[in-house]
Amino acid sequence: MECGEGTCSFMHLYWKRNLVVLWIGVFFCSMAYSVSIPFLPIFLNTEMGVTDHLELWAGIAFGVTFLASALIAPFWGSLADKYGRKPMLIRSGFSLTVLYLICAFVTDPYVFVGVRLFQGLLSGFIPAAIALVGTGSPEDKTGYALGIMATSGATGSIIGPLIGGVVSHYYGNRNAFLFSAGLVLVSALIATFAAREDNFKGTSTRSHVRDDIKEAIANRPLYFLLILAGLSTFSVMILEPLITVYVLEMGIDRSRASLSSGIVFSAVGIAAVLMAPRWGRIGGRIGFAQVMLIGLIGSGIGNILQFFVSNFIGFGALRFGYGLFYASVVPAINAMTVEVTKPEFRGRAFSLNQSATQLATMAGPLIGGMLGSWMPIRWIFVLNGGILLLAASLLWMKGRDVFPASAQNNATDRDVRPAG
């Protein structure tokens, strides 16, 4: 990157500022969404009178947001590359604030599902924040910055359900949605008054989603990363509906099952918070492809080992160990996305990444629940580990050919060292 001493010093100051304020913004935004997870079925039952097919209603209300977000994300990405990532932060933040407020007053389940649909359609805060941090950070700090950003969403997802349970218990489910609205409002205000996007050079015209998908497919490294992002996310989400049931099968008392499964879920998140920044630093030294390969192999083996454990403490320890390795995957994918895309396409690249992960987030629990209904859950841990090892094999066999040349060919604003 060529710049004068004063310009580099200025960038050195403002990328750190963006990292801090957007970490807080993503933390609150992620927390706001996960606040409703513990009581969503109860809310449909007690506040809206849904008694028949409650599980189906809860599944639709949960999944429709991810589906809508996956479908619309490329559109918002094209707007981000034309008008800037900060306007997308502001748009998403204030839109979601209003929608969470509406949730607090809805009394009809069909309207509630419709509001959840619009939450997905108007989302995009987190990919815009990641794109802004990834594009605005110095080359040698990109991995570290994106590793830090990965801890933000993980931390919000860990704390959100706990706070949601407390708020809904003491103040009611509707007030929990008001609490979510307040959290997202903080994110929106942070984006408006604290985030910076200087010297943005947007595209002259807004691209079409079909053209963006064609460009992503033509960009072999990016296309490869999207496949890895989808596979890894699917491997995580396939276990979402099964952890609590598996904990019960271990002999944990039903009265403590929710707490025990919550501890297991949190173990993975805590491991991610601890290790993601460290993996980012390591990736900056040895290459993000190598870091991701280590993480995929380690987390794949960690999941397969859970097949052999039948006690809760051992299971929780293995889940924590799995999280330590899996913490490398998301920061590595994000850092490599920056490396292999031109600056004017990065908003769309991260939005396409969101589409891949959101589709996997929607499909994973559905397929996991179907598999859990006709085969022992412990075998699904083997399947889960196998998917991660398959992703590692793809990276090992294809990565050397894909990534070394990609950074030089696609990143036009700076010299980028090969990821492989």
BELNORJO-V426228 format. One record per pair of residues at least 12 apart in sequence whose ideal C-beta (glycine too) atoms are under 6 Angstrom apart, sorted by the first residue. I is the first residue (numbers start at 1). J is the second residue. D is the distance in Angstrom with one decimal. If there is no record, write none. Layout:
# BELNORJO-V426228
i={I & I}
j={J & J}
d={D & D}
This chain:
# BELNORJO-V426228
i={1 & 14 & 15 & 15 & 18 & 18 & 18 & 18 & 19 & 19 & 21 & 21 & 21 & 22 & 22 & 22 & 23 & 24 & 25 & 25 & 25 & 26 & 26 & 26 & 26 & 27 & 27 & 27 & 28 & 28 & 28 & 29 & 29 & 29 & 30 & 30 & 30 & 31 & 31 & 31 & 31 & 32 & 32 & 32 & 34 & 34 & 34 & 35 & 35 & 35 & 35 & 37 & 38 & 38 & 38 & 39 & 39 & 40 & 41 & 41 & 43 & 44 & 47 & 48 & 50 & 60 & 61 & 61 & 63 & 64 & 64 & 65 & 65 & 65 & 66 & 66 & 66 & 67 & 68 & 68 & 68 & 69 & 69 & 69 & 70 & 70 & 70 & 72 & 73 & 73 & 73 & 74 & 74 & 74 & 74 & 75 & 76 & 76 & 76 & 77 & 77 & 77 & 78 & 78 & 78 & 78 & 80 & 80 & 81 & 81 & 81 & 81 & 82 & 82 & 82 & 83 & 84 & 84 & 85 & 85 & 85 & 85 & 86 & 86 & 88 & 88 & 89 & 89 & 89 & 90 & 90 & 92 & 92 & 92 & 93 & 93 & 93 & 93 & 93 & 94 & 95 & 96 & 97 & 97 & 97 & 97 & 99 & 99 & 99 & 100 & 100 & 100 & 101 & 102 & 103 & 103 & 104 & 104 & 104 & 127 & 127 & 127 & 130 & 130 & 130 & 131 & 131 & 131 & 133 & 133 & 134 & 134 & 135 & 139 & 142 & 142 & 143 & 143 & 143 & 143 & 144 & 144 & 146 & 146 & 146 & 147 & 147 & 147 & 147 & 147 & 148 & 150 & 150 & 150 & 151 & 151 & 154 & 154 & 154 & 155 & 158 & 158 & 164 & 167 & 203 & 212 & 216 & 220 & 221 & 221 & 221 & 221 & 222 & 222 & 222 & 224 & 225 & 225 & 225 & 226 & 228 & 229 & 229 & 229 & 229 & 230 & 230 & 231 & 231 & 232 & 232 & 233 & 233 & 234 & 234 & 235 & 235 & 235 & 237 & 237 & 237 & 238 & 238 & 238 & 239 & 240 & 241 & 241 & 241 & 242 & 242 & 242 & 243 & 243 & 244 & 244 & 246 & 247 & 247 & 250 & 264 & 264 & 267 & 267 & 267 & 268 & 268 & 271 & 271 & 271 & 272 & 272 & 275 & 275 & 276 & 276 & 279 & 279 & 279 & 279 & 280 & 283 & 287 & 288 & 288 & 288 & 288 & 289 & 289 & 289 & 289 & 291 & 291 & 292 & 292 & 293 & 293 & 295 & 295 & 295 & 296 & 296 & 296 & 297 & 298 & 299 & 299 & 299 & 299 & 300 & 300 & 300 & 302 & 302 & 302 & 303 & 303 & 303 & 303 & 304 & 304 & 305 & 306 & 306 & 307 & 307 & 307 & 336 & 337 & 339 & 339 & 339 & 339 & 340 & 340 & 340 & 341 & 342 & 342 & 343 & 399 & 400 & 403 & 403 & 404 & 404}
j={414 & 196 & 136 & 137 & 133 & 136 & 195 & 196 & 133 & 145 & 190 & 194 & 195 & 129 & 133 & 195 & 152 & 190 & 187 & 190 & 191 & 126 & 129 & 152 & 153 & 152 & 155 & 156 & 183 & 186 & 187 & 125 & 184 & 187 & 153 & 156 & 157 & 156 & 159 & 160 & 183 & 180 & 183 & 184 & 157 & 160 & 161 & 160 & 164 & 176 & 180 & 161 & 161 & 164 & 165 & 168 & 173 & 58 & 54 & 58 & 173 & 57 & 173 & 109 & 109 & 113 & 113 & 116 & 362 & 116 & 117 & 116 & 119 & 120 & 358 & 361 & 362 & 362 & 117 & 120 & 121 & 120 & 123 & 358 & 355 & 358 & 359 & 121 & 351 & 354 & 355 & 209 & 212 & 351 & 352 & 209 & 88 & 124 & 351 & 347 & 348 & 351 & 206 & 207 & 212 & 348 & 128 & 347 & 203 & 344 & 347 & 348 & 202 & 203 & 206 & 202 & 197 & 200 & 128 & 131 & 132 & 347 & 195 & 197 & 124 & 128 & 125 & 128 & 191 & 191 & 192 & 123 & 124 & 125 & 125 & 184 & 187 & 188 & 191 & 188 & 122 & 184 & 181 & 184 & 185 & 188 & 115 & 118 & 119 & 177 & 180 & 181 & 181 & 115 & 115 & 177 & 174 & 177 & 178 & 350 & 351 & 354 & 149 & 334 & 350 & 346 & 347 & 350 & 145 & 149 & 146 & 338 & 346 & 414 & 335 & 338 & 280 & 283 & 284 & 335 & 280 & 281 & 331 & 334 & 335 & 276 & 277 & 279 & 280 & 331 & 277 & 276 & 330 & 331 & 273 & 276 & 269 & 272 & 273 & 273 & 266 & 269 & 176 & 179 & 344 & 348 & 352 & 402 & 340 & 402 & 403 & 406 & 340 & 341 & 349 & 402 & 333 & 336 & 337 & 356 & 391 & 333 & 353 & 356 & 357 & 356 & 360 & 387 & 391 & 329 & 391 & 357 & 360 & 360 & 364 & 384 & 387 & 388 & 361 & 364 & 365 & 364 & 368 & 384 & 368 & 365 & 365 & 368 & 369 & 368 & 372 & 377 & 261 & 264 & 257 & 261 & 377 & 260 & 261 & 312 & 316 & 319 & 316 & 319 & 320 & 319 & 323 & 320 & 323 & 324 & 323 & 327 & 324 & 327 & 327 & 331 & 291 & 327 & 328 & 331 & 331 & 332 & 419 & 332 & 335 & 336 & 419 & 399 & 403 & 419 & 420 & 328 & 332 & 329 & 332 & 392 & 395 & 325 & 328 & 329 & 388 & 391 & 392 & 392 & 325 & 322 & 325 & 326 & 388 & 385 & 388 & 389 & 318 & 321 & 322 & 322 & 381 & 384 & 385 & 382 & 385 & 318 & 318 & 381 & 378 & 381 & 382 & 419 & 349 & 407 & 411 & 416 & 419 & 406 & 407 & 410 & 410 & 410 & 412 & 413 & 420 & 420 & 419 & 420 & 418 & 420}
d={4.6 & 5.2 & 5.2 & 4.7 & 5.9 & 5.7 & 5.9 & 5.9 & 5.8 & 5.3 & 5.2 & 4.1 & 5.6 & 4.5 & 5.7 & 5.9 & 4.6 & 6.0 & 4.2 & 4.4 & 5.8 & 5.4 & 5.1 & 4.2 & 5.7 & 4.7 & 5.8 & 4.6 & 4.4 & 5.0 & 4.6 & 4.9 & 5.9 & 4.5 & 4.5 & 3.0 & 5.5 & 3.8 & 5.7 & 4.1 & 5.7 & 4.1 & 3.9 & 4.7 & 4.9 & 3.0 & 5.4 & 4.8 & 3.6 & 5.7 & 4.9 & 5.0 & 5.0 & 5.3 & 4.5 & 4.5 & 5.3 & 5.7 & 5.8 & 4.1 & 4.5 & 5.3 & 5.9 & 4.6 & 5.3 & 6.0 & 5.4 & 5.3 & 4.9 & 5.4 & 5.0 & 5.0 & 5.2 & 4.0 & 4.6 & 4.9 & 4.2 & 5.4 & 5.2 & 2.9 & 4.8 & 3.9 & 4.7 & 4.8 & 4.5 & 3.7 & 4.5 & 5.0 & 4.1 & 4.4 & 4.5 & 4.4 & 5.4 & 5.3 & 5.7 & 5.8 & 5.9 & 4.3 & 5.8 & 4.7 & 3.7 & 2.6 & 5.3 & 4.7 & 6.0 & 5.4 & 5.7 & 3.2 & 5.3 & 5.6 & 4.1 & 5.5 & 4.8 & 5.0 & 4.8 & 5.9 & 5.4 & 4.8 & 4.6 & 5.1 & 4.1 & 5.9 & 5.6 & 4.3 & 5.6 & 4.1 & 5.8 & 5.0 & 3.6 & 5.3 & 5.4 & 6.0 & 4.5 & 4.1 & 5.7 & 6.0 & 4.9 & 2.7 & 5.4 & 4.7 & 4.0 & 4.6 & 5.2 & 4.7 & 4.6 & 5.9 & 5.7 & 5.8 & 5.1 & 5.4 & 4.5 & 3.7 & 4.6 & 5.3 & 5.6 & 4.2 & 4.6 & 4.0 & 4.9 & 4.3 & 5.4 & 4.5 & 5.7 & 5.9 & 5.6 & 5.2 & 5.1 & 4.4 & 5.3 & 5.5 & 5.7 & 4.3 & 5.4 & 5.6 & 5.4 & 5.6 & 4.1 & 4.2 & 4.1 & 4.5 & 4.5 & 5.3 & 4.9 & 4.3 & 5.0 & 4.6 & 4.4 & 5.8 & 2.4 & 4.1 & 5.2 & 4.2 & 4.9 & 4.7 & 4.6 & 4.9 & 4.9 & 4.3 & 5.5 & 5.4 & 5.3 & 3.9 & 5.5 & 5.2 & 5.2 & 4.8 & 5.4 & 5.7 & 3.9 & 5.1 & 5.6 & 3.6 & 5.5 & 5.9 & 5.9 & 5.3 & 5.5 & 5.8 & 5.8 & 4.8 & 5.4 & 5.3 & 5.4 & 4.9 & 5.5 & 4.1 & 4.7 & 6.0 & 4.6 & 5.2 & 5.9 & 4.4 & 3.9 & 4.0 & 4.8 & 5.1 & 4.2 & 5.2 & 5.2 & 2.6 & 5.6 & 4.4 & 3.8 & 6.0 & 6.0 & 4.6 & 4.8 & 5.5 & 4.5 & 5.6 & 4.8 & 5.1 & 5.1 & 5.8 & 5.9 & 4.1 & 4.7 & 5.0 & 4.8 & 5.3 & 5.5 & 5.4 & 5.4 & 4.8 & 4.3 & 5.5 & 3.8 & 5.1 & 2.9 & 4.6 & 5.4 & 4.2 & 5.0 & 3.9 & 4.5 & 5.4 & 5.5 & 5.8 & 3.8 & 5.7 & 4.9 & 5.7 & 5.2 & 4.2 & 4.7 & 4.9 & 4.9 & 5.0 & 5.3 & 4.6 & 4.3 & 4.9 & 5.0 & 5.7 & 3.8 & 5.8 & 5.3 & 4.9 & 3.2 & 4.8 & 5.2 & 5.2 & 3.7 & 4.9 & 3.1 & 5.1 & 4.2 & 4.0 & 5.3 & 4.4 & 3.4 & 3.9 & 6.0 & 5.2 & 3.5 & 5.8 & 5.2 & 4.6 & 3.5 & 5.5 & 3.6 & 5.6 & 5.0 & 4.3 & 4.9 & 5.1 & 5.3 & 5.1 & 5.3 & 4.5 & 5.9 & 5.1 & 5.6 & 4.4 & 6.0 & 5.1 & 5.8 & 5.8 & 5.3 & 5.0 & 5.3 & 5.3 & 4.4 & 4.1 & 3.9 & 4.8}
